[in-house]
Each structure stands twice: as structure tokens, then as C-alpha cells.
């Protein structure tokens, strides 16, 4: 006869009723009485193992711990989070590689900048957020992606930046 251990306590809920009856029957069948109604040491051990198993199944602290571990499990990144991480990586690399360049062509033909343009319209909110926060030469990328140039009449970079940010708000790429 096998003893009940915590390892074999994790049963399917549909099997639990059948399992508990088997455990109870094996417990009572091995119950041998000594004088004055005392159970044998083996019977006490089986009884304690069985009650321990039941406590493990219904202990509120253990169940809450399982739920907490489940709810705090690592989750996979959403496509939007992956896109944002990829954009940040390319944008930071572009800033580091071109911050000392005075040539606009050197900035816009940089590999990371071209990769950002290749990401398409999904990256527009991220470009506009970066333009708002750090500034920079995002105008070529914005024109390539949108096919428009609202800053064509701008005479300064500050004016061009503000025209593009107004465009972003009008087209719901930035919050109002």
C-alpha cells in the first residue's frame, strides 16, 4: 500500500472525489487498534499524510500564493511595445552616430534613420513624440512616411518643428 505524499495530491478536480474515497478506504483499512482505541503508528502516519494533502489543496495562503505567482508571470510584449523598443533603439543609435554631423545628408542617409523610415506609418506617433521631446532632423522621415510637408513654408527649424507638431495633433498622432 502506498502512502499519500504531497506529490500525488495534485489531482484533477474530477478525480478528487474518487481519490479521496480511495484514500479514506485505505486509511480505515490499515487502522489497527491497540488497547484503549489508540491507532497504530503506521495508521497515524497515513492519516497525517492524508490530512496534510487535504490542507495543501485548501490552504488559503498557498492558494493566494499560486494566484499571485500566476498573475505576476512574465508576459510577452505586444507588437506595439516591440515597435516602440525597436524605434527607441534605432533613434538612440541615430542620435549617437550623427550628433556631431553638420551635414543634413549625413544625418538622413544614416542606416538607423533609414530603418525608421522603413517602419512605416505605425512609427509616426513615436517620431512625433521624439520630435516634441528632443527635436532633431525628423522632417525628411516625416515627409517620406506621410507623403505631405506641412512645413514647406517654414523659414526656421523652430517654425518647421511647430508646424509638424500641429500636423501631428490634427491627424491624431499626438494627444491634444
C-alpha positions in Angstrom: 0.0 0.0 0.0 1.4 3.4 -0.9 1.3 6.4 1.4 -0.1 9.7 0.4 2.5 12.3 -0.3 2.1 16.0 -1.4 3.4 14.9 -4.8 0.5 12.7 -5.6 -2.0 15.1 -4.0 -2.3 17.3 -7.1 -5.2 15.6 -8.8 -7.6 16.7 -11.4 -10.7 18.2 -9.7 -12.9 15.4 -11.3 -10.6 12.7 -9.8 -10.5 14.3 -6.4 -13.8 12.7 -5.2 -12.6 9.2 -6.3 -9.2 9.8 -4.9 -10.5 10.9 -1.5 -12.7 7.8 -1.2 -9.7 5.6 -2.1 -7.5 7.4 0.4 -10.2 7.2 3.1 -10.7 3.5 2.5 -7.0 2.7 2.6 -6.7 4.8 5.8 -9.6 2.9 7.5 -8.4 -0.5 6.3 -5.0 0.0 7.8 -6.4 1.3 11.1 -5.4 -1.3 13.7 -6.4 -0.6 17.3 -4.1 -1.1 20.2 -5.5 -1.2 23.6 -7.9 1.6 24.6 -8.6 2.6 21.0 -5.2 4.0 20.0 -4.4 3.8 16.3 -1.1 2.1 15.3 1.9 4.4 14.4 1.6 3.4 10.7 -2.1 4.3 10.7 -1.3 7.7 12.3 1.3 8.3 9.6 -1.2 7.6 6.8 -3.8 9.7 8.5 -1.4 12.6 8.9 -0.2 12.4 5.4 -3.7 12.4 4.1 -4.7 15.4 6.2 -1.6 17.2 5.1 -2.5 16.6 1.5 -6.0 18.0 2.0 -4.6 21.1 3.8 -2.3 21.7 0.8 -5.3 21.7 -1.5 -7.4 24.1 0.5 -4.9 26.3 2.4 -5.9 29.8 1.6 -2.4 31.3 1.9 -1.0 28.7 -0.5 -3.8 29.2 -3.0 -3.3 33.0 -2.8 0.4 32.5 -3.4 -0.3 30.4 -6.5 -2.7 33.1 -7.8 -0.2 35.8 -7.1 2.6 33.9 -8.9 0.3 33.3 -11.9 -0.9 36.9 -12.1 2.7 38.2 -11.9 4.1 35.8 -14.5 6.2 37.3 -17.3 4.1 38.4 -20.2 5.1 38.6 -23.8 5.4 42.0 -25.3 2.7 43.4 -27.5 3.5 44.3 -31.1 3.2 48.0 -30.2 5.8 47.5 -27.4 8.1 45.7 -29.7 7.8 48.5 -32.3 8.5 51.2 -29.6 11.5 49.3 -28.4 12.9 48.9 -31.9 12.2 52.6 -32.7 14.0 53.7 -29.5 17.0 51.5 -30.3 17.3 52.9 -33.8 16.6 56.5 -32.7 19.2 56.4 -29.9 21.7 54.9 -32.3 21.0 57.6 -34.9 21.3 60.3 -32.3 24.7 58.9 -31.1 26.1 58.4 -34.6 25.0 61.7 -36.1 25.0 64.3 -33.3 28.3 65.8 -34.3 27.5 65.8 -38.1 26.7 69.2 -39.6 25.6 67.6 -42.9 21.8 67.0 -43.3 22.6 64.3 -45.9 24.8 62.5 -43.4 22.0 62.5 -40.9 19.2 61.4 -43.2 21.1 58.7 -45.0 22.3 57.1 -41.8 21.3 53.4 -41.6 19.3 53.7 -38.4 17.3 56.7 -39.8 16.5 54.8 -43.0 15.4 51.8 -40.9 13.0 54.1 -39.0 11.6 55.4 -42.3 11.1 51.7 -43.4 8.9 51.1 -40.3 6.1 53.0 -41.9 3.1 54.8 -40.6 2.9 52.9 -37.3 6.0 54.7 -36.1 4.6 58.2 -36.7 3.4 58.8 -33.1 6.8 57.7 -31.8 8.6 60.1 -34.2 6.3 63.0 -33.3 6.9 62.3 -29.6 10.7 62.3 -30.1 10.4 65.5 -32.2 8.5 67.1 -29.4 10.8 65.9 -26.7 14.3 66.2 -28.3 13.8 68.0 -31.6 16.1 66.9 -34.4 16.0 66.3 -38.1 12.9 64.2 -38.4 11.4 66.3 -41.2 12.7 64.2 -44.0 11.4 61.0 -42.4 8.1 62.5 -41.7 7.7 63.7 -45.3 8.7 60.3 -46.6 6.2 58.5 -44.4 3.3 60.8 -44.7 3.8 62.0 -48.3 3.0 65.5 -47.1 5.0 68.5 -46.0 3.0 71.0 -43.8 6.3 72.9 -43.0 7.0 73.7 -46.7 6.5 77.5 -45.9 8.6 77.4 -42.7 11.7 79.7 -42.7 13.3 78.4 -39.5 13.7 75.0 -37.9 11.7 76.1 -34.9 8.8 77.1 -37.1 9.1 73.8 -39.1 9.0 71.8 -35.8 5.9 73.6 -34.6 4.1 73.1 -38.0 4.8 69.4 -37.9 3.7 69.1 -34.2 0.4 70.9 -35.2 0.0 68.4 -38.1 0.5 65.6 -35.6 -2.2 66.9 -33.3 -4.6 67.4 -36.3 -4.0 63.9 -37.5 -4.3 62.3 -34.0 -0.6 61.2 -33.8 -0.2 63.3 -30.6 -2.7 64.0 -27.9 -4.3 67.4 -27.9 
